[in-house]
Amino acid sequence: MPKIQWTNLPIAVRDHLFERLRERQISAEDLYQLKLSREAEPDTPEGAWYKDFGSFKICGNGKYPKTFLLRGQPATGKKL
């Protein structure tokens, strides 16, 4: 299984992630939880996936993170 790729993202994906961080006002505390998860280098399935952090979700497809959702917003794919 691939690992989530956080570096050298396509420019459009990177810009979209930063835009969603600002728009959804993800807190520094929440970002720290994301950092800890990144350091664990979780495997991802082929296809859609998401990881629920409680106050937000990160969603992706294969090795790429794709967007951030807020609590209550439905996510699709395999839960990590």
C-alpha positions in Angstrom: 0.0 0.0 0.0 1.2 3.5 -0.7 2.0 6.1 1.9 0.4 9.5 1.9 2.6 11.9 -0.1 2.9 15.2 1.6 5.8 16.7 -0.4 6.1 17.6 -4.0 2.3 17.7 -4.4 0.8 18.9 -7.6 0.4 22.7 -7.3 -3.4 22.6 -7.7 -3.7 20.0 -4.9 -1.3 21.9 -2.6 -3.2 25.2 -3.2 -6.5 23.5 -2.6 -5.4 22.1 0.7 -4.1 25.4 1.9 -7.3 27.1 0.8 -9.5 24.6 2.7 -7.3 25.0 5.8 -8.0 28.7 5.8 -11.6 28.4 4.8 -12.4 25.8 7.4 -10.3 27.5 10.1 -8.4 24.4 11.1 -6.8 25.2 14.4 -3.1 24.9 15.3 -4.0 22.1 17.8 -5.8 20.2 15.0 -2.8 20.7 12.7 -0.6 19.2 15.4 -2.7 16.1 15.4 -2.3 15.9 11.6 1.5 16.3 12.1 1.6 13.4 14.5 -0.4 11.3 12.0 2.0 12.3 9.2 5.0 11.2 11.2 3.4 7.7 11.6 3.4 7.4 7.8 0.1 5.4 7.5 -0.5 3.2 4.5 -3.4 4.3 2.3 -5.6 2.1 0.1 -5.8 2.5 -3.6 -8.8 4.8 -4.2 -10.7 7.1 -1.8 -9.9 7.2 1.9 -10.3 9.6 4.9 -9.0 10.0 8.4 -11.3 11.5 11.1 -9.6 13.6 13.7 -12.8 14.5 15.5 -13.0 18.2 14.6 -12.0 17.7 11.0 -11.3 15.0 8.4 -8.6 14.7 5.8 -9.7 13.0 2.6 -7.6 11.6 -0.2 -7.3 9.3 -3.1 -4.4 6.8 -3.3 -1.2 8.5 -2.1 -2.5 12.1 -2.4 -4.4 14.1 0.3 -7.2 15.9 -1.5 -9.2 18.1 0.9 -10.2 18.9 4.5 -13.7 18.5 5.8 -15.2 19.8 9.0 -16.9 17.6 11.6 -20.3 16.6 10.3 -19.4 16.8 6.7 -19.7 13.3 5.2 -16.6 11.6 3.8 -16.4 8.8 1.4 -13.9 6.0 1.0 -12.1 3.7 3.4 -11.7 5.1 7.0 -8.0 5.0 8.1 
